[in-house]
Amino acid sequence: MKKWDKVRNWYQKIKFQRLLTLSMVCMVCTIFLMLSLLVTWLSEQRIRQNVKNNMSIVVEQFDVYLGNYMASIYSGFKSLESDQSMVNLQICKFQ
């Protein structure tokens, strides 16, 4: 209890103006800290959403690119398969 008695004595000795100033400083610091945490959290959520959207766009573009690339390879092999000189080469090879 001696500890609390010291705090109580200090609190009684302090002037009202000083007590009000300390209270306001603590309140302003607390509000500033809470607002800073809120802004940080909101901006982090926004950044995460942007990264998620951008990654999905990149994956879709990569899928289209690979699809086009595979289609061009397939059409190239089809054209080689239907080319008459390649057919003759295959026939000569197996004879």
Sine and cosine of phi, psi and omega as CSV:
sin_phi,cos_phi,sin_psi,cos_psi,sin_omega,cos_omega
0.00,0.00,-0.38,0.93,-0.01,-1.00
-0.88,0.47,-0.59,0.81,0.01,-1.00
-0.88,0.47,-0.71,0.70,-0.01,-1.00
-0.94,0.35,-0.50,0.87,0.07,-1.00
-0.90,0.43,-0.64,0.77,0.03,-1.00
-0.90,0.44,-0.68,0.73,0.02,-1.00
-0.91,0.43,-0.67,0.74,0.00,-1.00
-0.90,0.43,-0.66,0.75,0.03,-1.00
-0.91,0.42,-0.68,0.73,0.04,-1.00
-0.88,0.48,-0.68,0.73,-0.01,-1.00
-0.90,0.44,-0.60,0.80,0.00,-1.00
-0.96,0.27,-0.52,0.85,-0.03,-1.00
-0.98,0.20,-0.43,0.90,-0.08,-1.00
-0.94,0.33,0.56,-0.83,0.00,-1.00
-0.97,0.23,0.42,-0.91,-0.03,-1.00
-0.89,0.45,-0.65,0.76,-0.02,-1.00
-0.89,0.46,-0.68,0.73,0.01,-1.00
-0.92,0.38,-0.65,0.76,0.05,-1.00
-0.89,0.46,-0.68,0.74,0.04,-1.00
-0.90,0.44,-0.65,0.76,0.02,-1.00
-0.89,0.45,-0.73,0.68,0.02,-1.00
-0.88,0.47,-0.66,0.75,0.01,-1.00
-0.89,0.45,-0.69,0.73,-0.01,-1.00
-0.92,0.40,-0.65,0.76,0.02,-1.00
-0.89,0.46,-0.70,0.71,0.02,-1.00
-0.89,0.45,-0.66,0.75,-0.01,-1.00
-0.92,0.40,-0.69,0.73,0.00,-1.00
-0.91,0.42,-0.66,0.75,0.03,-1.00
-0.90,0.44,-0.66,0.75,0.02,-1.00
-0.91,0.43,-0.70,0.71,0.01,-1.00
-0.90,0.44,-0.68,0.73,0.02,-1.00
-0.88,0.48,-0.70,0.72,0.01,-1.00
-0.89,0.45,-0.68,0.73,0.01,-1.00
-0.91,0.42,-0.67,0.74,0.03,-1.00
-0.91,0.41,-0.63,0.78,0.04,-1.00
-0.89,0.46,-0.68,0.73,0.04,-1.00
-0.91,0.42,-0.64,0.77,0.02,-1.00
-0.90,0.44,-0.71,0.70,0.00,-1.00
-0.90,0.43,-0.65,0.76,0.03,-1.00
-0.89,0.46,-0.70,0.71,0.00,-1.00
-0.90,0.44,-0.70,0.71,-0.01,-1.00
-0.90,0.44,-0.68,0.73,0.00,-1.00
-0.93,0.38,-0.57,0.82,0.05,-1.00
-0.91,0.42,-0.66,0.75,0.04,-1.00
-0.89,0.45,-0.65,0.76,0.01,-1.00
-0.90,0.43,-0.69,0.72,0.01,-1.00
-0.90,0.44,-0.68,0.73,0.03,-1.00
-0.87,0.49,-0.67,0.74,0.01,-1.00
-0.91,0.41,-0.66,0.75,0.03,-1.00
-0.90,0.44,-0.66,0.75,0.02,-1.00
-0.90,0.44,-0.68,0.74,0.01,-1.00
-0.88,0.47,-0.71,0.70,0.01,-1.00
-0.90,0.43,-0.69,0.72,-0.01,-1.00
-0.91,0.42,-0.63,0.78,0.02,-1.00
-0.92,0.40,-0.62,0.78,0.03,-1.00
-0.91,0.40,-0.59,0.81,0.05,-1.00
-0.91,0.41,-0.68,0.74,0.01,-1.00
-0.90,0.44,-0.67,0.74,0.01,-1.00
-0.90,0.43,-0.66,0.75,0.04,-1.00
-0.89,0.45,-0.69,0.73,0.02,-1.00
-0.90,0.44,-0.65,0.76,0.03,-1.00
-0.91,0.42,-0.61,0.79,0.05,-1.00
-0.90,0.44,-0.69,0.73,0.03,-1.00
-0.91,0.42,-0.69,0.73,0.01,-1.00
-0.87,0.49,-0.73,0.68,0.01,-1.00
-0.91,0.42,-0.61,0.79,0.05,-1.00
-0.88,0.48,-0.71,0.71,0.03,-1.00
-0.91,0.42,-0.64,0.77,0.00,-1.00
-0.90,0.43,-0.70,0.71,0.02,-1.00
-0.92,0.40,-0.59,0.81,0.04,-1.00
-0.91,0.41,-0.64,0.77,0.01,-1.00
-0.94,0.35,-0.61,0.79,0.07,-1.00
-0.90,0.43,-0.68,0.73,0.00,-1.00
-0.89,0.45,-0.69,0.72,0.00,-1.00
-0.92,0.39,-0.55,0.83,0.07,-1.00
-0.90,0.43,-0.69,0.72,0.05,-1.00
-0.91,0.41,-0.60,0.80,0.04,-1.00
-0.90,0.44,-0.66,0.75,0.00,-1.00
-0.93,0.36,-0.58,0.81,0.08,-1.00
-0.91,0.41,-0.61,0.79,-0.03,-1.00
-0.93,0.37,-0.57,0.82,-0.02,-1.00
-1.00,0.01,-0.09,1.00,0.01,-1.00
-0.94,0.35,0.75,-0.66,-0.10,-1.00
-0.92,0.39,-0.60,0.80,0.00,-1.00
-0.92,0.39,-0.55,0.84,0.06,-1.00
-0.94,0.33,-0.59,0.81,0.05,-1.00
-0.90,0.44,-0.69,0.73,0.04,-1.00
-0.89,0.45,-0.63,0.78,0.02,-1.00
-0.90,0.43,-0.63,0.78,0.02,-1.00
-0.92,0.39,-0.63,0.78,-0.01,-1.00
-0.92,0.39,-0.68,0.73,0.03,-1.00
-0.91,0.43,-0.57,0.82,-0.04,-1.00
-0.92,0.39,-0.63,0.78,-0.06,-1.00
-1.00,0.07,-0.10,1.00,-0.02,-1.00
-1.00,-0.02,0.00,0.00,0.00,0.00
